[in-house]
């Protein structure tokens, strides 16, 4: 009995840095009244210092070495290189006008009597091409504001349509940071995760499209847009096509940056100095995420060294009797992490190591684990009023996030589709 209690105590102590992180972040956010006023990196720094302090190794140098080994793990560094390239690609694409061209092209092809369905499809396409839900919201919500004024349609409803479509790409895109984080955490190729995600996404997409087709029958016209700069879509198309072909993600993003540079210089939208400035701005925009990734990698390495990962895997899998229970545990783990951090990428990074251990133990394929991590983090992120997406949408539209959430169908449909996939898919089909 004493040995059991001792192991239990050591396991809880090893996991306590996670509790410290959540306590610092949540309590500070609640006190300030703003979940985005408190930097996640600062909360991770305090938790990391605590993790170093409780590690039962002699000498501070040895503890810092263990922390640095975790922060400098090849998987962590690869994720950082990808974040850097993704930031440079997104910023240079914006600088040459590719985002505006994509928005105008998508709006141009929407039939007049398909406002809700068309805007949802537009948001899905743009978010898939850009790989960012926040960027899609920033691009489209201002347009919905004008359309709502012209047509008399509720602004909260149109905003919810855009937000729902934005999460489609955040969950499915090859260049989304959630895709990058989940595939690296699970150890699978982006193409495999994309195929696994389609089984979950397509039913949810079809249901929501049907709802919007019914709701939008009374609307007859949309503002006209120009597609004279359609060629600026080429970098996005190149990234999507090369990713579908299975090229390494760093090569995919590198080709995308090269395409932006060639297109920008040839059209006069960018010179050499402007290209470097845009790329540097995009990289700088990833700084907080990179710092969080390093701190999380080091902290989780100490938790693993102290036996916390083994202890938590044992707790989570104690009553699991098969692949379905294992998948539900992974879904619950990343959902809880997202509720506490209000950031789906950080939630995936935080829970990825434990989720991979659970999937390895119960024979869940890596592509399935990556899909679950990404899907359930996006589901929760789409339904919390203090998430960046809803805060951004409500700020741009001038409506409360609580008015948008009841009209937000896609995250709920995605959650239902994911749960059905877990329950319906035969256990035999999940074995390696």
Secondary structure as UniProt FT lines:
FT   HELIX           2..32
FT   TURN            35..37
FT   HELIX           40..54
FT   HELIX           60..71
FT   HELIX           74..95
FT   TURN            96..97
FT   HELIX           98..108
FT   TURN            112..113
FT   HELIX           115..130
FT   HELIX           133..151
FT   HELIX           155..172
FT   TURN            174..175
FT   HELIX           177..186
FT   HELIX           190..215
FT   TURN            216..218
FT   TURN            228..229
FT   HELIX           230..233
FT   HELIX           234..244
FT   TURN            245..246
FT   HELIX           249..267
FT   HELIX           272..285
FT   HELIX           287..305
FT   TURN            306..307
FT   HELIX           308..317
FT   TURN            318..319
FT   HELIX           323..341
FT   HELIX           344..362
FT   HELIX           366..381
FT   TURN            382..383
FT   TURN            385..386
FT   HELIX           388..397
FT   HELIX           401..405
FT   TURN            406..407
FT   HELIX           410..424
FT   HELIX           427..430
//
